[in-house]
Amino acid sequence: MTTQDLSGQKLGQYELRERLGRGGMADVYKAFQPGLERFVAIKVMLGHLAMDEEFIERFRREARSVGQLRHPHIVNVFDFGIERDVYYMVMEFIRGDNLKAHIARHPDGMSLDDALRVTSQIADALDYAHKAGMIHRDVKPANIMFVDDDLQQAILTDFGIAHILSQPGLTASGAMVGTPAYLSPEIAAGRNADERADLYGLGIILYEMLTGRVPYEADTPMAVIMKHVNAPLPSPSEYGRELPEAVEKIILKAMMKNPDDRYQTAAEMKAALDSARTSVSDTATRASTSASVTDRTAKVVGQSATRPSAAREEDPTSMIKPPARRSPLLWGGLIAVAAIVVIGALLLLNGGGQSVTVLPTSAAETPTEVAVALVTDEATSAPTETATDVPTETATVTPTDIPTEAPSETPTNLPTDTPTDEPTHTPTEEPTRTPTEAPTATLPPTPVPTEVAEVPENIARLSEAGLLSGLTPLQDEIDSQLIAGRDQEAAQQLDQMLATDPDNVEALAARALLRTIEGDAQAALVDADHAIEIAPESPLGYIARSDALQNWGIEDWEGALAAAMTALDHAPENPEALWRASQSQANLDRTDEALALLRQAEQSGARGFRFANFAGDFLFYQGDYERALPYMETRYRGDEGNSYALRMLVADLLHLDQTDSAYGTISAYPGVFTEPNDLTMAAYVAYRAGDFAQARDHAETALALSDEAYAATYVLGLVSWYGDRNLDAALQAFDQLEGVDFYDDFLNIAFDQELHLDRGRILMEAGEYGAALGAFQQALETVGQYPYIYEALADAHAALGETEAARENLRLALENTYDNPDEQRRLLGRIRELGAAQVAPATEAAPEAAEVVTQVGDVNLLSGLTPLQDDIDRLILAGQWEEARVQLISLLRTDPNNFDALVASSLYFAQTGDTTRALHNADQAIRTNPESPLGYIARSEVLRWGNSGDLSQALEAANQALALDPGNLEALWRASHINNSLGNYEVYGNMLYEAVDRGAQGFRFAGFAGEYLHYEGDYERAQPYVDAWHQAQPDDVYSTAFLAANLLALGNVDDAYATMQSFPGTFEGAEQLAWPAYVAYRAGDYAQARELANRALEAAPDDAPGAHYVLGLVSWYGEGNVEEAMQHFDLLENYPDFWDLFMNPDKAYQIQYDRGLILADSGDLSGAIDAYNRSLDVDARYYTYEALAEAYYARGDSSAALESMMTAIDMTSNPDEQARLQARLEEMRG
């Protein structure tokens, strides 16, 4: 399946007119349904979802369930279908806008009446759906639409889609379905969710409609998720919206962390909403003059009279708390889980060969336990982070050994934290607050000069510590205030300077950088562009512009890069411009360029907390822990109370095996660990350092704080064995974690820790070798093919005296150890110690199997790509897959850069499904010989399959091969196949026939050419290829089916029947069983046809259209039973878009057409004519017009008969058919 734009194409009866939007799981199209002459919306599932057979079944089942929902506030689902491998759902087309757009048009909040009415309608829809057993799981403004602009009728969309994706196996490990801003705490924490999760999301929507913003915002989706779990709910009054008590109570109850404390049903919530809407006057809810979007009289709305804001804030029972102050310098600990997830799950599980960068963000606390990854098709809104309730006196950060200025007076009303929007690749600046009111204490109105005569002592110390950039003296002064937590004073200072001198370039650049930190990137761009206008030759404005354009929410990486490069045009060695150019390249996934620019920035003296944040994390995620370390240390020195900075520093030290330093850093932490995650981190580091008593103390404290501190239980299991040698206690701890889905920053595969792996190691030390073997096998199945897991398995087998099994696992460890010669030599030594492995010598060619067929007619099954490739393919054709693998591994052990072996092994591993290894070897081949097309051919082979990645990259690789060797047929036919998958049908066809005409060879090409020539209807040219494909893979069900189908298309019914009868394998499932049933029907073996079709119905009683089709045909043509035949065709009405390899319109099979033939044959001419006309409404074919003409003629309607026959003649381009039909037309006229 492809994900290209399908506009202009048809899916079944639906004409796709335009693509309306794209999401993470589907494309949405506006389509036209000709039969009913109406527009519909069609959601087309993205290709990667169609790779899972379970998804297909869930899609069908869920679509049927959703299609049963009929409610005025739920979108109607009309149909679902499968066109080849495109899965789609047909829905009501709603012309109005969605709620997300309406909220965006009212940044200060919608009218209370509109908000309550919309929420009530959606609550009513949810109540109806919940009673029908349906949970939405992704209630958000983008999924609420309106039939018109006055918001009178809200429509809830996408019911059931999230449910389909939320099933096991449909997302990446640990992933969930939903949108971060609207995710309930139980879903965020990975627990089971029920209907009350939808009500939580609805509460957020009400909050957002009334305030113009969601309650929880942060730099990254993961940080938002964590806030749902832990952070208190900020009062709407903080965003300038005073609400009636009844409305605020509704929001509060809907958004309770514990589902048991929320409304228990949607009906209960709707009743509260309706009551509030009736009792509260809209004029008593607003402190502004904004009018209702549905009330065009522009009523003046007064101040809320229900209660003053201060009284609410002082209520100790309220769950709504004011925000706390925090340091703007570092990115805080809330997102630490996401950061370390990248260290392990992303960096290592991607084989270590791909760069992965995920951004941490700041916050005031670390959640208790959240182990989730997010799947979403919509980013959260511009974030406004609200921290936990922390006394204002603790807000100022004082770095160790770096005195800071005394903090300014704390304002009466605390400002809202507004973090920088972070991209998903490289970190930018630390967010600071945007004040909601001017602080009580203000700076003198006189401007502060850009030039300072003397550098204050605190600035000198901060500069010496590497925390100031030195961009300008003013910038260092402003940044020193940010480090001290006096961001309001910094903002005031810059505002006053610019009020006095609006063209002060240094002040404009400094304010732009400050505004970017505050999350107001648009305002930052205004300042940056003004600076550029005033001083186009200065780099300052371009640096500030680059900074703003990388803000999450803008994410214009190319624009940011252009701005940074322009700065470098004016100041080639400017370190601030260099590292921002590096950051832009990193965000564009250009790792090599980013690293080169980072090196230049370092050489030019780049420094400052912003640079340390970027460089430390970027290098860390590249696995360059040594180079990242000084930046991690700089960050932590700037704020030793910041738990995120501590985590990153400790993680880096552990990766460098500096355990003592990591433990010393933890021990010297100036604060107190009060969060379970922090305590578990400290426990793990103490365990690694051998301080088992301290590890136990931290772990037990974490468990006392939370019974979901699973990682603490893990640490206790490790300590119980390695500290106490208590096997029962260790295993008991691990037993408690079986089946628990959790993730910890340090207890993961990145740090060589995994539950089953550690269980196996402990059992090995305890002498329980058999049990250890089982644990290691579970580890292998859980986390994948890591070499040290294979080595652990080898140790267990060796301990049990199973030498051959030990050798095999060491060999597998060797195969999975890439680009590490030391490890390869060590493992080879261990293999030699066990005795010589029986592998073919590297210098010998692969043994040719006896009687291997390599030529079928004019088709050579060997491609001739290289002599080695032909040798390996001979083994594959002989079924000697293991021998082929051993041969390739032996060659690569001798010479890891053996070019032909790299290419051949890449093709081998692609065919066996090991795409990671296949892609690695293809890329290694390209690096070894970039001037040869073979490596690119191998890369295109790996990438052209949907389970391995990007078709555009596959096409690029095939085109690179053709650029190097324009006549290479192996590259040509692969480019043809990829173009077909991308929807470039004209290019695909031209390339396919060129490859055929020029004599492309090999069994891989035979399979492609046979299949696609067959689909093109070119059965004569397809025949030698499908025959060769079948000879190469006689036990493959698809090669067998295609051969039989092509033989039938050529009229060779007996040969097709014999092909199906001789198939050595098993036809599985309803679809496959219908194939031999149909062939038996065509051969006149009606008994076998019926038997096979009935087996298909037993396999899938509710989803076997092919079986019903065959039974309908057999009932009439075999048994003359028209009633039974019509019963089966009536059931086929549920599958109007049925398409089968054997029974499809291209082969003169269409449900209504065949119904008409049977009715005409039985004498029911009127019924036949009606069926033919219905067939023409769905898919007009010339043979249907011919049949219609014959029915009209038999009924005596000569005029209609002649008209239909002439239409049939006009519709066919086949000269023989035209002559035959013309002759019949003349007979009718005569």
LINKAJO-V472237 format. One line per field, one symbol per residue. ss: DSSP state (~ for helix, > for strand, _ for the rest). psi: psi as a letter, one per 20 degrees, with the letter a starting at -180 (. if undefined). A space follows every 50 residues. Layout:
ss: ???
psi: ???
This chain:
ss: _________>>__>>>>>>>>>___>>>>>>>>____>>>>>>>>_~~~~ ~_~~~~~~~~~~~~~~~______>__>>>>>>>__>>>>>>>_____>~~ ~~~~~______~~~~~~~~~~~~~~~~~~~~_________~~~>>>____ ___>>>____~~~~~_________>>>__~~~__~~~~______~~~~~~ ~~~~~~~~~~~_________~~~~~~~~~~__>__~~~~_____~~~~~~ ~~~~____~~~____~~~~~~~~~~~~~~__~~~________________ ________~~~~~______>_______________~~~~~~~~~~~~~__ ______________________>>>________________~~~______ _______________>>>_____________>>>________________ ______~~~~~~~~________~~~~~~~~~~~___~~~~~~~~~~~~~~ ____~~~~~~~~~~~~~~__~~~~~~~~~~~~~~_____~~~~~~~~~~_ ______~~~~~~~~~~~~~~____~~~~~~~~~~~~~___~~~~~~~~~~ ~~~_____~~~~~~~~~~~~~___~~~~~~~~~~~~~~____~~~~~~~~ ~~~~~___~~~~~~~~~________~~~~~~~~~~~~~___~~~~~~~~~ ~~~~~____~~~~~~~~~~~~~____~~~~~~~~~~~___________~~ ~___~~~~~~~~~~~___~~~~~~~~~~~~~~~___~~~~~~~~~~~~~_ __~~~~~~~~~~~~~_____~~~~~~~~~~~~~~________________ ____>>__>>______~~~~~~~~~~~___~~~~~~~~~~~~~~____~~ ~~~~~~~~~~~~__~~~~~~~~~~~~~~_____~~~~~~~~~~__~~~__ ~~~~~~~~~~~~~~____~~~~~~~~~~~~~___~~~~~~~~~~~~~___ __~~~~~~~~~~~~~___~~~~~~~~~~~~~~____~~~~~~~~~~~~~_ __~~~~~~~~~_______~~~~~~~~~~~~~~___~~~~~~~~~~~~~~_ ____~~~~~~~~~~~~~~___~~~~~~~~~~~~~__________~~~___ ~~~~~~~~~~~___~~~~~~~~~~~~~~___~~~~~~~~~~~~~~__~~~ ~~~~~~~~~~~___~~~~~~~~~~~~~~~_
psi: qrkrpjpirqocipoogqphrqaiiqqpqprpohgjlqqrppooqqhhhi iohhggghggghhgghiipoqikpppohrqroodkppqpprpophrrrhg hgghimhjqrqgggghggggghhgghggghhjjppgilorhhjprqhaij khoqpprkpighhghiqqiirqpjrrprpgijpqhhghjjrqqbhihhhg hhggggghhhijqqhoqahqhhhgghhhhhqrppqhhhkjopqqghghhg ggghkqgphiiaphqhgghgghghghhhipphijiqkajqrqiiojilqp prqpjgqqghhghioiiqipqqqqqrpigrjrihjhghghghgfhgghij jiiqppppprrqrirprgopmqqpoqjpqrrpqnporropqhhjhppoqp jnqrqpqrppqgoqrppnqpoprjgqqbrpqaqophqpqgpqrqiqqpqg pphqoqghhgghghijiqhjgqhgghgghhhghijlhghgggghghghhg nikoghhggghghghghijmhghghggghggghgmiiqighhghggghij pphglngghggggghgghhhnhjohhhghhgggghghjkmgghghghggg gghjkqaqhggggggghghgiijmhghhghhgggghhhnijohghggggg ggghhjkmgggghhgghjpiapoiqggghgghggggghijmhghgggggh gghhhpijmhhhggghgghhghgikngghghgghhhipipnrpqhhmrhh kkpqghghgggghghijmhghgghghhhgghgiamphhghhggggggghj jngghggghhghgghjoqknhghggghhghghhiqpqnqqqhiqqpppqq kpoipocjppiphjgqggghgghggghijmgghggggghgghggnikogh hgghhghghghjjmhghghghghhgghgniiqighhggghggiiphijco hhhghggghhghhhnhjohhhghhhgghhghijmhggggghghghghjkq rqhghgggggghhghijmhghhghghggghhhmhjphhhgghggghgghi jmgghgghghhjpibppprgghhhghgghgghijmhghggghghhghhhn hjmmhgghgghgghhghhiknhghghghhghihimhkppqhhnrhhkkop ghghgggggghiimhghggggghhghhgopqhhghghgghggghijmhgh ggghhhhgghiqjogghggghhghghghh.
